[in-house]
Amino acid sequence: MAIGGGYMATATTLEGPTPGKVDAAGGAIAIELSIGGALSPGIILAGSYSVLSVGNAKLTNDTRAQRFPHDPGLTLLAAMLDVYPNAKGGFHLGGALGLASVSMRQDEDPRATSRGQTGLGLAPHVGYEWWVSNYWGLGVLGRFAFAQTAGDYGDGKEKDTVTGASILFSATYN
């Protein structure tokens, strides 16, 4: 599990009867929960659920006819591989690949679907953990996130490209 902060940027294109484009960026909160096990010493395979959410995003290139708030959140449900080159050491690297969803808060934009926009996401990471007991490690994790999603928006379509980076504090039970 991990929690931290970072930065996220989205580029959104709206197609259909009310076309538009809006870029949003800002500071983000990052949360992750992964559950898995060791395939062999130093190689971990897990299911991962992570969220990167921006509040009060700065908007640029806003060409929409109606300007609803645009504070995006990225959710990633993925398979994660984490590799410790030295199984008894704390340095590790890996990444997650899976289903991504971008959504706005429900009360912000009545034209957005409640399901959000879905697509694929990738989240490579690198980190270090200090073992504080036989089974627990506490550490720091740097993560990059990239996702491309699409879905319905009013009478048209919405396409999003999301990038983000975060620093997280992690706790691992092994």
C-alpha positions in Angstrom: 0.0 0.0 0.0 1.2 3.5 -0.7 0.1 7.1 -0.4 1.6 10.4 -1.6 1.3 13.3 -4.0 2.4 14.4 -7.4 1.2 16.0 -10.6 -1.2 15.0 -13.3 -2.1 16.5 -16.7 -4.9 15.6 -19.1 -5.6 16.5 -22.7 -9.3 16.1 -23.4 -10.9 16.3 -26.9 -14.7 16.4 -27.2 -16.2 15.3 -30.5 -19.8 15.5 -31.7 -22.4 18.3 -31.7 -20.6 20.3 -29.1 -16.9 19.8 -29.9 -14.2 21.2 -27.7 -10.7 20.7 -26.2 -9.5 21.3 -22.7 -6.2 20.6 -21.0 -6.2 20.4 -17.2 -3.2 20.0 -14.9 -2.4 20.3 -11.2 -1.2 18.8 -8.0 -2.6 15.3 -7.3 -3.1 12.9 -4.5 -1.9 9.4 -5.2 -3.2 6.2 -3.4 -2.4 2.6 -4.2 -3.3 -0.9 -2.9 -1.6 -4.0 -4.3 -2.2 -7.6 -3.3 -0.1 -10.5 -4.6 2.7 -12.9 -3.9 6.2 -13.9 -4.8 6.7 -16.0 -8.0 10.3 -16.6 -6.8 12.6 -14.7 -4.5 12.7 -11.1 -5.6 9.9 -11.3 -8.2 6.4 -10.2 -7.1 3.2 -10.5 -9.2 0.2 -8.6 -7.8 -3.2 -7.1 -8.6 -3.0 -3.3 -8.1 -5.6 -0.6 -7.7 -4.3 3.0 -7.8 -5.9 6.4 -7.9 -4.4 9.8 -9.0 -6.8 12.7 -8.5 -6.5 16.4 -9.1 -8.5 19.0 -7.3 -8.8 22.6 -8.6 -7.0 21.9 -11.9 -5.6 24.7 -13.9 -7.3 24.8 -17.3 -5.7 25.8 -20.6 -6.7 25.6 -24.2 -10.4 25.5 -23.1 -12.4 25.7 -26.4 -15.7 24.3 -24.9 -18.9 26.2 -25.5 -20.0 25.6 -21.9 -17.2 25.7 -19.3 -17.9 23.1 -16.6 -15.2 22.5 -14.0 -12.7 19.9 -15.2 -10.9 18.2 -12.2 -9.9 14.7 -13.4 -9.2 11.5 -11.6 -7.3 8.6 -13.0 -8.0 5.1 -11.7 -5.9 2.1 -12.7 -6.9 -1.6 -12.1 -3.9 -3.5 -13.3 -1.5 -6.4 -13.1 1.7 -5.3 -11.4 5.2 -6.9 -11.6 7.7 -5.7 -9.0 11.4 -6.9 -9.2 14.0 -6.8 -6.4 17.3 -7.4 -8.2 18.8 -8.4 -4.8 16.0 -10.3 -3.1 17.3 -9.4 0.4 17.9 -5.7 -0.6 15.4 -2.9 -0.7 15.8 -1.5 -4.2 13.0 -2.5 -6.5 11.5 -1.6 -9.9 8.6 -2.6 -12.0 5.3 -1.5 -13.4 1.6 -2.0 -13.8 -0.5 -2.5 -17.0 -4.2 -2.6 -17.0 -7.6 -1.0 -17.3 -7.6 2.8 -16.9 -10.6 5.1 -16.2 -10.7 8.9 -16.2 -13.7 10.6 -14.6 -14.8 14.0 -13.3 -16.7 14.5 -10.1 -20.3 13.6 -10.8 -21.6 17.1 -9.7 -19.2 19.0 -12.0 -20.4 18.2 -15.5 -24.0 17.0 -16.2 -23.0 15.9 -19.7 -20.3 13.5 -18.6 -21.3 9.9 -18.2 -21.3 8.3 -14.7 -19.1 5.5 -16.0 -16.2 7.8 -17.0 -13.9 7.2 -19.9 -12.1 3.8 -20.1 -9.0 2.6 -21.8 -5.5 1.3 -21.1 -3.0 2.6 -18.6 0.7 2.0 -17.8 2.5 2.9 -14.6 6.2 2.1 -14.3 7.8 2.6 -10.9 11.1 2.5 -9.0 11.6 2.5 -5.2 13.5 1.6 -2.1 12.3 -0.1 1.1 13.9 -0.4 4.4 13.0 -3.6 6.2 11.7 -2.6 9.7 10.9 -6.2 10.8 11.0 -9.7 9.4 7.9 -9.1 7.4 7.4 -5.3 7.0 9.2 -2.8 4.8 8.7 1.0 4.7 9.9 3.0 1.8 9.6 5.5 -0.9 8.3 4.9 -4.5 8.5 7.1 -7.6 5.8 6.4 -10.2 5.0 7.6 -13.7 1.5 7.1 -15.1 0.2 7.2 -18.7 -3.3 6.4 -19.9 -5.4 6.9 -23.0 -9.2 6.6 -22.6 -12.4 7.2 -24.6 -16.1 7.2 -23.9 -19.4 8.9 -24.3 -19.9 12.6 -23.6 -23.4 14.0 -24.0 -24.3 13.3 -27.6 -20.7 12.8 -28.7 -17.4 11.2 -27.6 -14.6 12.2 -25.3 -11.0 11.2 -25.7 -8.4 11.7 -22.9 -4.6 11.4 -22.7 -3.3 11.4 -19.1 0.2 11.7 -17.8 1.2 11.9 -14.2 4.1 11.5 -11.8 4.0 10.9 -8.1 6.2 10.2 -5.0 4.6 7.8 -2.6 5.4 6.5 0.9 5.0 2.7 0.9 4.4 0.0 3.4 4.9 -3.6 2.3 4.0 -6.8 4.1 6.0 -9.7 2.7 
